[in-house]
Amino acid sequence: MKLPLSYQSREQAFVKHHLLSNYLEKLFMIIGQHQASIRYVDCFSGPWQEGSADLQDTSVGIALAIMQKCQKGLRAMGKNVQFQSLFIEKDKRASDKLVSYLDLSSHPEVETAARNGEFFDLRESILSWCGQADFTFLFIDPTGWKRVVEIPTLRPFLKRPNSEFLINFMYDFVLRTHTQEAFQEDMRAIFGDLPDTVGLPPKQREEHLIKLYRQRLKEITSKRGGVARTASVPILYPLRDRTLYHLVYLTRHAKGLSVFMEASEKIEYVKRRSRAQAKQEHRESRTKQRELFSPDRANA
């Protein structure tokens, strides 16, 4: 596996999009067996750092392609499923680019809508668009964390039935700030209380903080439709052996959790290879010398 040129210097995005693509396809094909309408919300859609003009290396392009593919696949099985998508973006320039892309989209059978504004301010509008009946998948992938991952911010969505979530939890920021007095109120909003990690080695500290956050999400999630289940996937910095963020997944269905875990296990190879390639390219840039073997061949 070689990292596409459009993802150079965006290795973590490649891993994230690989997971999103693999999971969404399986999810939609399962949900489409039982429901006539599926909604998808990208709460921080961009595009920000796209490497291709057709946006196929963005969450927007990936999600639309998957929805159209699944719609065709379900139709071949005798299931007429309506796919609807909503894309939120606060930056006006990125939002204008998004709207232009959607207007010229090659996915005409997938209904699309876009809104320019802050996720926090648009929460009621997003929930109104989702309604109460249709299955909805919410992808919450911000560049920051403030007024995003805190439980009070997410509470209205967690109370909605028939929903699944994939949340970018900015772990490295939380790690650096969770013991600082200036961020105590923020930490209470995220964890419900101040987390105590004194004396814990790095790996156990990470496990403890992620477990606390996942537990808090489950406590707040409405029990309508089933008991909340969570999982998380760590995404490391391309050049450092340190976690950048966790992708935290939440569902009310045991099948959903099983399918997500299967998809996350399959990206382990992608994670290793993309980081190996990034490190090799960094070494070559520093030494000005090409290395004889690619990461794949060197580990073959």
ABEGO torsion letter per residue (X at the ends): XBBBAAABGAAAAAAAAAAAAAAAAAAAAAAAAABABBBBBBABAOBAABABAAGAABAAAAAAAAAAAAAAAAAAAGBBBBBBBBBBBABAAAAAAAAAAAAABABAABBBBBBBEBAAAAAAAAAAAAEAABBBBBBBBBABABGAABAAAAAAAAABBGBBBBBBBBAAAAAAAAABAAAAAAAAAAAGBBBBABGBBAAAAAAAAAAAAAAAAAAABBABGEBBBBBBBBBBBAABBBBABBBBBBBABAAAAAAAAAAAAAAAAAAAAAAAAAAAAAAAAAAGBBBABBAAAAAX
